[in-house]
């Protein structure tokens, strides 16, 4: 496995500054955020470390030279908008830019692109699956043509204004099975983040046994269930009303079992730490510290 981090936490640094930090701190790779400039300013979204809107091979060559300079690889290109959005303009932009991200990957010598399936928060699950069956097959065919493996992150994006459908249908094993029945392509799989399962009071490790071959990329983010809040508000509230995102080692997930189960399933790809722990986000130095702490935890299991 290769240990890296998601660059979204460094939206105020240039791509070269991110690579220098990764190199200095002994990371193997980074998942690079590739939102179109001026994208949404939701927390941890809208970060552009490589602008792919008018990307050329010359720009790709310059990027690869920078990677060689610092000895750091790109694990995947990341763009997490909402292709099934109820907002038609957002959905259109998401699909169009996702095609550009897929096109850029082979120019950079990459095979992995990560994204959301998305969801229309005003439709039922069945209606969203019907919409998914219309929107995503052409995207996956495009990925196949480019030799790209498309990993869907399992983040529900459930908040007070999106409860209970959320903004990403790919939230549970039962739904993954439906998605893979609709699109059986071996270029369509998961960017697996265990925190989103723990957040839903689910086992974050058990699904790996069934879906290991569908895991193209993995995020390492921890989650703590706040029992006092759960006992106060109940499980019918939005998940983050009784859960707290943490860096690996400071939440509930058993990272040794998680990595062990991934290796049992034959996964030897990138694991990228994702920082959404608000105890570490106030300053740049705290964000750097969070990655150092999480690195030390994960290096126990990933050599």
matplotlib code that plots the C-alpha trace (Angstrom):
import matplotlib.pyplot as plt

x = [0.0, 1.0, 0.2, -0.9, -3.4, -6.2, -5.1, -8.5, -7.1, -4.5, -6.7, -4.6, -1.3, -0.1, 0.3, 4.1, 3.8, 1.6, 4.1, 7.0, 5.1, 4.3, 7.9, 9.3, 6.9, 7.5, 4.2, 4.1, 1.3, -1.5, -5.1, -5.3, -8.4, -9.4, -12.5, -13.1, -11.8, -14.5, -16.3, -18.5, -17.1, -18.7, -16.3, -13.5, -15.0, -14.1, -10.3, -8.3, -4.7, -4.6, -6.9, -8.2, -10.7, -8.3, -5.7, -3.1, -0.4, 2.3, 0.6, 0.5, 4.2, 5.0, 2.9, 4.7, 8.1, 7.0, 6.0, 9.4, 11.1, 9.5, 9.3, 5.6, 3.0, -0.7, -3.0, -6.0, -7.6, -10.6, -13.7, -16.7, -19.6, -23.2, -23.9, -27.5, -28.2, -31.7, -30.0, -29.9, -26.9, -24.9, -25.7, -24.7, -21.4, -20.6, -21.0, -19.1, -16.2, -16.0, -15.5, -12.5, -11.1, -11.3, -9.6, -6.8, -5.9, -4.1, -2.3, -0.8, -0.2, -2.9, -5.7, -7.8, -10.5, -12.6, -16.0, -19.6, -22.5, -24.6, -28.3, -31.4, -32.3, -36.0, -36.4, -36.8, -34.0, -35.7, -36.1, -32.5, -31.4, -33.4, -31.6, -28.3, -29.1, -29.6, -26.6, -23.8, -23.5, -22.1, -19.6, -18.4, -18.1, -16.0, -13.8, -13.4, -12.3, -9.7, -8.5, -9.6, -11.1, -13.9, -14.1, -17.3, -16.9, -19.4, -20.0, -23.8, -23.6, -26.5, -27.1, -30.1, -31.1, -30.5, -31.9, -32.8, -31.6, -28.4, -26.5, -24.8, -26.8, -23.7, -24.0, -24.4, -23.6, -27.3, -27.1, -23.7, -25.1, -27.9, -25.4, -23.1, -26.0, -26.9, -23.3, -21.3, -18.2, -14.9, -13.9, -16.6, -16.0, -15.5, -13.3, -13.8, -14.0, -14.8, -15.8, -19.0, -20.1, -19.2, -21.1, -24.2, -23.7, -22.5, -19.5, -16.8, -14.8, -17.3, -18.2, -14.6, -15.0, -17.7, -16.6, -12.8, -12.4, -14.5, -12.2, -10.0, -8.8, -9.3, -9.6, -8.4, -10.7, -11.9, -15.3, -16.4, -19.9, -20.7, -22.8, -24.1, -25.5, -26.9, -28.7, -30.0, -31.2, -31.5, -30.5, -33.2, -31.3, -28.7, -25.6, -23.3, -25.6, -24.3, -20.9, -17.6, -15.1, -11.6, -8.1, -7.1, -6.3, -8.7, -12.0, -13.7, -12.2, -9.7, -7.2, -5.1, -8.2, -9.2, -5.8, -5.6, -9.0, -8.1, -4.9, -6.9, -9.2, -6.2, -6.1, -2.6, -3.4, -3.3, -4.7, -5.1, -5.6, -8.6, -8.6, -12.0, -11.3, -12.3, -9.9, -7.1, -8.5, -8.2, -4.6, -2.2, 0.1, -2.6, -3.6, 0.0, 0.2, -3.0, -1.4, 1.8, -0.2, -2.4, 0.7, 2.3, -0.8, -1.2, 2.5, 2.1, 0.2, 1.4, 5.1]
y = [0.0, 3.6, 6.2, 9.7, 12.4, 14.3, 17.8, 19.5, 20.4, 22.7, 24.9, 27.8, 26.3, 25.9, 22.4, 22.7, 23.7, 20.6, 18.4, 19.8, 19.1, 15.6, 14.9, 16.4, 14.4, 11.0, 10.6, 8.4, 10.1, 12.7, 12.6, 15.9, 18.1, 19.2, 21.3, 23.9, 27.3, 29.3, 26.1, 25.8, 27.0, 24.3, 23.1, 21.0, 21.4, 23.7, 23.2, 23.4, 22.1, 21.2, 23.2, 20.8, 23.1, 23.7, 21.0, 20.2, 17.6, 20.3, 21.2, 17.5, 17.1, 20.1, 18.5, 15.2, 17.0, 18.6, 15.2, 13.8, 16.8, 16.0, 12.2, 12.1, 10.3, 11.2, 8.5, 9.8, 13.0, 14.0, 15.9, 15.5, 17.5, 16.2, 14.8, 13.8, 17.2, 18.7, 21.9, 21.4, 23.8, 22.1, 18.6, 19.7, 21.3, 18.2, 15.8, 18.1, 18.6, 15.0, 14.1, 16.6, 15.0, 11.6, 12.9, 14.4, 11.2, 9.4, 12.6, 12.4, 8.7, 8.0, 5.4, 6.5, 9.3, 9.7, 11.4, 11.2, 9.5, 12.3, 12.4, 14.6, 15.3, 15.7, 12.3, 8.8, 6.3, 4.4, 7.6, 8.4, 5.0, 5.5, 8.9, 7.2, 4.6, 7.5, 9.7, 7.4, 4.7, 7.2, 8.5, 5.0, 4.2, 7.3, 6.1, 2.7, 4.4, 6.3, 3.4, 5.1, 3.5, 5.5, 5.3, 6.5, 7.7, 6.4, 9.8, 10.3, 14.1, 14.2, 17.4, 19.2, 20.6, 17.3, 14.8, 12.0, 11.3, 13.2, 14.3, 11.0, 7.8, 5.5, 5.3, 1.6, -1.9, -2.5, 0.4, -0.5, -3.8, -2.0, 0.3, -2.5, -4.4, -1.3, -0.8, -4.0, -2.5, -3.4, 0.3, 1.3, 0.8, 2.5, 5.0, 3.4, 5.6, 3.7, 6.8, 7.2, 3.7, 4.2, 7.5, 5.6, 3.2, 0.4, -1.9, -0.1, -3.2, -6.0, -4.7, -5.1, -8.8, -8.6, -5.5, -5.8, -6.3, -3.1, -0.9, 1.2, 3.8, 4.3, 7.2, 7.1, 9.3, 8.3, 8.9, 9.1, 8.3, 10.8, 8.5, 11.4, 13.1, 9.8, 9.2, 12.7, 13.2, 9.6, 7.9, 9.6, 12.9, 13.7, 11.5, 14.4, 15.7, 12.8, 12.0, 13.8, 13.4, 12.7, 12.0, 8.3, 7.1, 9.6, 8.0, 4.5, 2.7, -0.2, 0.7, -2.5, -4.6, -2.3, -2.5, -6.2, -6.8, -4.7, -6.8, -10.0, -8.8, -8.3, -4.5, -3.0, 0.5, 4.0, 4.9, 8.7, 10.4, 12.9, 15.6, 16.9, 17.0, 20.5, 20.2, 20.6, 23.0, 26.4, 27.2, 25.9, 24.6, 22.6, 21.1, 20.0, 18.6, 16.6, 14.9, 14.1, 12.5, 10.5, 9.5, 8.1, 6.1, 4.7, 4.0, 1.4, -0.7, 0.7, 0.4]
z = [0.0, -0.5, 2.2, 1.2, 1.9, 0.3, -0.7, 0.1, 3.5, 1.9, -0.2, 0.7, -0.5, -4.1, -5.6, -5.3, -1.7, -1.1, -2.8, -0.8, 2.5, 1.3, 0.4, 3.6, 5.7, 4.0, 2.2, -0.9, -2.7, -2.7, -4.0, -5.9, -5.8, -9.3, -8.9, -11.6, -10.4, -8.6, -7.7, -4.6, -1.3, 0.8, 3.5, 2.0, -1.5, -4.4, -4.0, -7.2, -7.1, -10.8, -13.1, -15.7, -17.5, -20.4, -19.7, -22.3, -22.6, -22.1, -18.8, -17.9, -18.6, -16.4, -13.6, -14.0, -13.8, -10.5, -9.2, -10.1, -8.4, -5.1, -5.4, -4.7, -6.8, -7.5, -6.2, -8.0, -9.3, -7.1, -8.0, -5.7, -7.1, -7.5, -11.0, -10.0, -8.3, -8.2, -9.4, -13.2, -13.6, -10.9, -12.4, -15.9, -14.7, -12.6, -15.5, -18.0, -15.6, -14.6, -18.3, -18.3, -15.2, -16.8, -20.0, -17.9, -16.0, -18.9, -19.9, -16.4, -16.6, -14.1, -13.9, -10.9, -10.7, -7.6, -7.4, -6.0, -7.7, -6.4, -5.5, -6.0, -2.4, -3.3, -5.0, -3.4, -3.5, -6.3, -8.3, -7.7, -8.9, -12.1, -12.5, -11.9, -14.6, -17.1, -16.1, -15.2, -17.9, -20.5, -17.9, -17.1, -20.9, -21.2, -18.3, -20.0, -23.3, -21.4, -19.4, -16.2, -13.1, -11.5, -7.7, -6.1, -2.5, 0.0, 1.7, 2.2, 2.3, 4.8, 6.5, 8.0, 4.5, 2.7, 5.2, 4.7, 1.0, 1.2, -1.9, -2.7, -3.0, -2.7, 1.1, 1.9, 0.7, -0.2, -2.6, -4.0, -5.1, -7.0, -8.6, -9.7, -11.1, -13.2, -14.2, -14.1, -15.6, -14.0, -14.4, -11.9, -8.2, -4.8, -3.2, 0.2, 3.3, 6.5, 8.5, 6.6, 7.6, 11.2, 11.1, 10.1, 13.1, 10.7, 10.7, 8.6, 8.0, 7.2, 3.6, 2.5, 2.4, -0.2, -2.1, -1.9, -5.7, -6.3, -4.1, -6.3, -3.7, 0.0, 2.4, 6.0, 8.1, 11.5, 13.1, 16.7, 17.7, 20.5, 22.8, 24.9, 21.8, 20.4, 23.7, 23.6, 20.0, 18.8, 15.6, 13.4, 13.3, 10.6, 11.4, 12.0, 14.8, 16.9, 15.3, 15.0, 12.2, 13.6, 12.2, 12.3, 15.8, 17.5, 16.7, 16.9, 13.9, 14.4, 11.8, 12.2, 11.4, 8.6, 6.9, 7.6, 6.0, 3.0, 2.4, 2.9, 0.1, -2.2, -2.0, -2.2, -3.5, -2.1, 1.3, 1.6, 4.9, 4.8, 7.4, 8.4, 12.1, 13.3, 16.3, 13.7, 11.0, 12.5, 11.4, 8.7, 11.4, 13.0, 9.7, 9.1, 12.6, 12.0, 9.0, 11.0, 13.8, 11.4, 9.4, 12.5, 13.3, 9.7, 9.3, 12.0, 9.5, 6.1, 5.7]

ax = plt.figure().add_subplot(projection="3d")
ax.plot(x, y, z, "-o")
ax.set_aspect("equal")
plt.show()
